[in-house]
Amino acid sequence: MSIKAIEVKIDPKKAYLLRFLLEGYDNLFVLSTLDKKLGIVKIDYCHSEGHLLWEILREIGHEIGLDGMISRNEIS
């Protein structure tokens, strides 16, 4: 199993919303706040669920103030 992670920048006031939505997917995603003031969060996910994460981010990106992906990492 391959675990991947992305770091994204969102509206700092919307981090709670993203966390709430991702937690609704039964532990498929883990969100960590890296910089509360700047709104930089890390999302860990299983490689096989990457398509679902991209779909979620596409759907709610405007609502959470998604400002782009900062980095993408792979953890074996």
C-alpha positions as CSV (number, residue, x, y, z in Angstrom):
1,M,0.0,0.0,0.0
2,S,1.3,3.4,-0.9
3,I,0.5,6.5,1.1
4,K,0.7,9.8,-0.6
5,A,0.4,13.4,0.8
6,I,-0.3,16.7,-0.7
7,E,0.0,20.2,0.8
8,V,-2.5,22.8,-0.2
9,K,-3.2,26.4,0.6
10,I,-6.8,27.2,1.6
11,D,-8.6,30.0,3.3
12,P,-7.4,29.6,6.9
13,K,-11.0,30.1,8.2
14,K,-12.2,27.2,6.1
15,A,-9.8,24.5,7.4
16,Y,-12.4,23.2,9.8
17,L,-14.8,22.7,6.8
18,L,-12.3,20.7,4.8
19,R,-11.5,18.6,7.9
20,F,-15.1,17.9,8.6
21,L,-15.8,16.9,5.0
22,L,-12.8,14.6,4.7
23,E,-13.5,12.9,8.1
24,G,-16.9,12.0,6.6
25,Y,-15.1,9.6,4.3
26,D,-14.4,7.1,7.1
27,N,-10.7,7.6,7.6
28,L,-9.7,7.6,3.9
29,F,-8.0,10.9,4.4
30,V,-6.0,12.5,7.2
31,L,-5.7,16.3,7.3
32,S,-3.0,18.1,9.3
33,T,-2.6,21.8,9.7
34,L,0.9,22.9,8.8
35,D,0.5,26.7,9.1
36,K,-2.7,28.0,10.7
37,K,-2.2,31.6,9.7
38,L,-1.4,30.9,6.0
39,G,-4.0,28.1,5.7
40,I,-1.5,25.4,4.6
41,V,-2.7,21.9,5.3
42,K,-1.4,18.5,4.5
43,I,-3.7,15.7,3.3
44,D,-2.5,12.1,3.6
45,Y,-4.3,9.6,1.5
46,C,-4.0,6.1,0.1
47,H,-2.8,6.0,-3.5
48,S,-5.9,4.1,-4.6
49,E,-8.2,6.9,-3.3
50,G,-6.4,9.7,-5.0
51,H,-9.1,10.1,-7.6
52,L,-11.7,10.6,-4.9
53,L,-9.6,13.3,-3.2
54,W,-9.1,15.2,-6.5
55,E,-12.8,15.0,-7.1
56,I,-13.6,16.4,-3.7
57,L,-11.1,19.2,-4.0
58,R,-12.4,20.1,-7.5
59,E,-16.0,20.2,-6.1
60,I,-15.3,22.3,-3.0
61,G,-12.2,24.2,-4.0
62,H,-13.9,27.5,-4.5
63,E,-15.8,27.2,-1.3
64,I,-12.7,26.6,0.8
65,G,-10.6,29.1,-1.0
66,L,-8.3,26.5,-2.5
67,D,-5.2,28.5,-3.7
68,G,-3.3,25.6,-5.2
69,M,-1.2,22.6,-4.4
70,I,2.1,23.4,-2.8
71,S,3.7,19.9,-2.9
72,R,3.0,16.3,-3.4
73,N,4.9,13.6,-1.6
74,E,4.9,9.8,-1.7
75,I,5.5,7.7,1.4
76,S,6.1,3.9,0.9
